[in-house]
Amino acid sequence: MKKLQETKKIEAASKIYQKQCELMKRWNQPQPKIPLVIAHLHPPGPLNPHYLKAVEKHGITIDEDLKKEIEESTKQELVTSSTTASNNNKKLGDQIMESMQELESETDAPTLKLGDASVAAPFTSKLANVSAVVHVIRQGRCALVSTIQMYKILALNCLISAYSLSYLYLAGIKFGDGQATASGLLLSVCFLSISRGKSLDKLSKERPQPGIFNIYIMGSILGQFAVHLATLIYINREVYILEPREPQVDLEKEFKPSLLNTAMFLLQLSQQVATFVINYQGPPFKESIRDNKGMWYGLLGVSFLAFSGATEFVPEMNEALQFVPMTYLFKLKLTLGMLLDIIASWSIELVLKYFFMDFKSSDIAIHDEDEGEKSLSEKKND
């Protein structure tokens, strides 16, 4: 920092001296003397009386003979280029010199003061203790855990929606306005509430996952999607047993309630609930899912909509959402398929978390074993 400050000071002084020389030449005045700051950059002479001081300041040694020659050269009288300058011009030149000297003092490189580092820091704590460090670690862990769980939830929801929507489109079936509105409102409450989860006051010994590219997270995403995909294919086959596929599919026809539409919508809704419940990261980093009231009631609402629609528990709601009536056997298969889908996905998450999750705290310092053995042997010998 000191070298940078000194370099800026020399550059500013050089620019000011050049402007002074141009002004003096314009007003037919003698050249000004070179200031001490840049005296070492110019050769010795009558205009450079501070040459020896500047050279010694920068640690350059000079012989005695050379010093005498420099002193004699600086004592010589300066021959001006114009001897007809008037006294008024001299006074004007003196005024210009004074103003330029003031400008030189104002353009000095700024020095660092106490408190400048706090201003430039990302955050500043005004507390008289180091408790702010704990707050930063706690909030950082909470943010990291929330980011990773959002990666998992969004990845699974996108994969489920991509398959179900593309399959429905190829089958010439669409979701109704009431179905899309109800599921969108309830799921938006879950997404809004999951980002408002609070961190726990007590720091845990466990550490969160540093990234998503590991066996636990990638295996969990792929394993859960495989279970969801198998359930979707199974229910799809059961639907075509009751309602055979149309020979000519019209992809541009308007929405019409059907058994395939009803089954796919309810199954997709239950799978989205499963992704939230299974992949939600609660203790020891964040509050539990029951303490997050918005998300808890949102998931209860989506679960009630999915399972009551599958069991026809509220027939009026099924009519409002344009669900078609289902046989008892198909309702049983659909409900059991939804439950088994949640249980199998949860089992995959727990198994991979138990075997592959790296939650152990890292060492504060790493020591070589050879150095440790040497120090122990030296202590024993002493």
Secondary structure, 3 states (H helix, E strand, C coil): CHHHHHHHHHHHHHHHHHHHHHHHHHCCCCCCCCCHHHHHHCCCECCECCHHHHHHHCCCCCCHHHHHHHHHHHHCCCCCCCCCCCHHHHHHHHHHHHHHHHHHHHCCCCCCCCCHHHHHCCCCCCCCCCHHHHHHHHHHHHHHHHHHHHHHHHHHHHHHHHHHHHHHHHCCCCCCHHHHHHHHHHHHHHHHHHCCCCECCCCCCCCCCCCCCCHHHHHHHHHHHHHHHHHHHHHHHHHHHHCCCCCCCCCCCCCCCCHHHHHHHHHHHHHHHHHHHHHCCCCCCECCCCCCHHHHHHHHHHHHHHHHHHHCCCHHHHHHCCCCCCCHHHHHHHHHHHHHHHHHHHHHHHHHHHHHCCCCCCCCCCCCHHHHHHHHHHHHHC
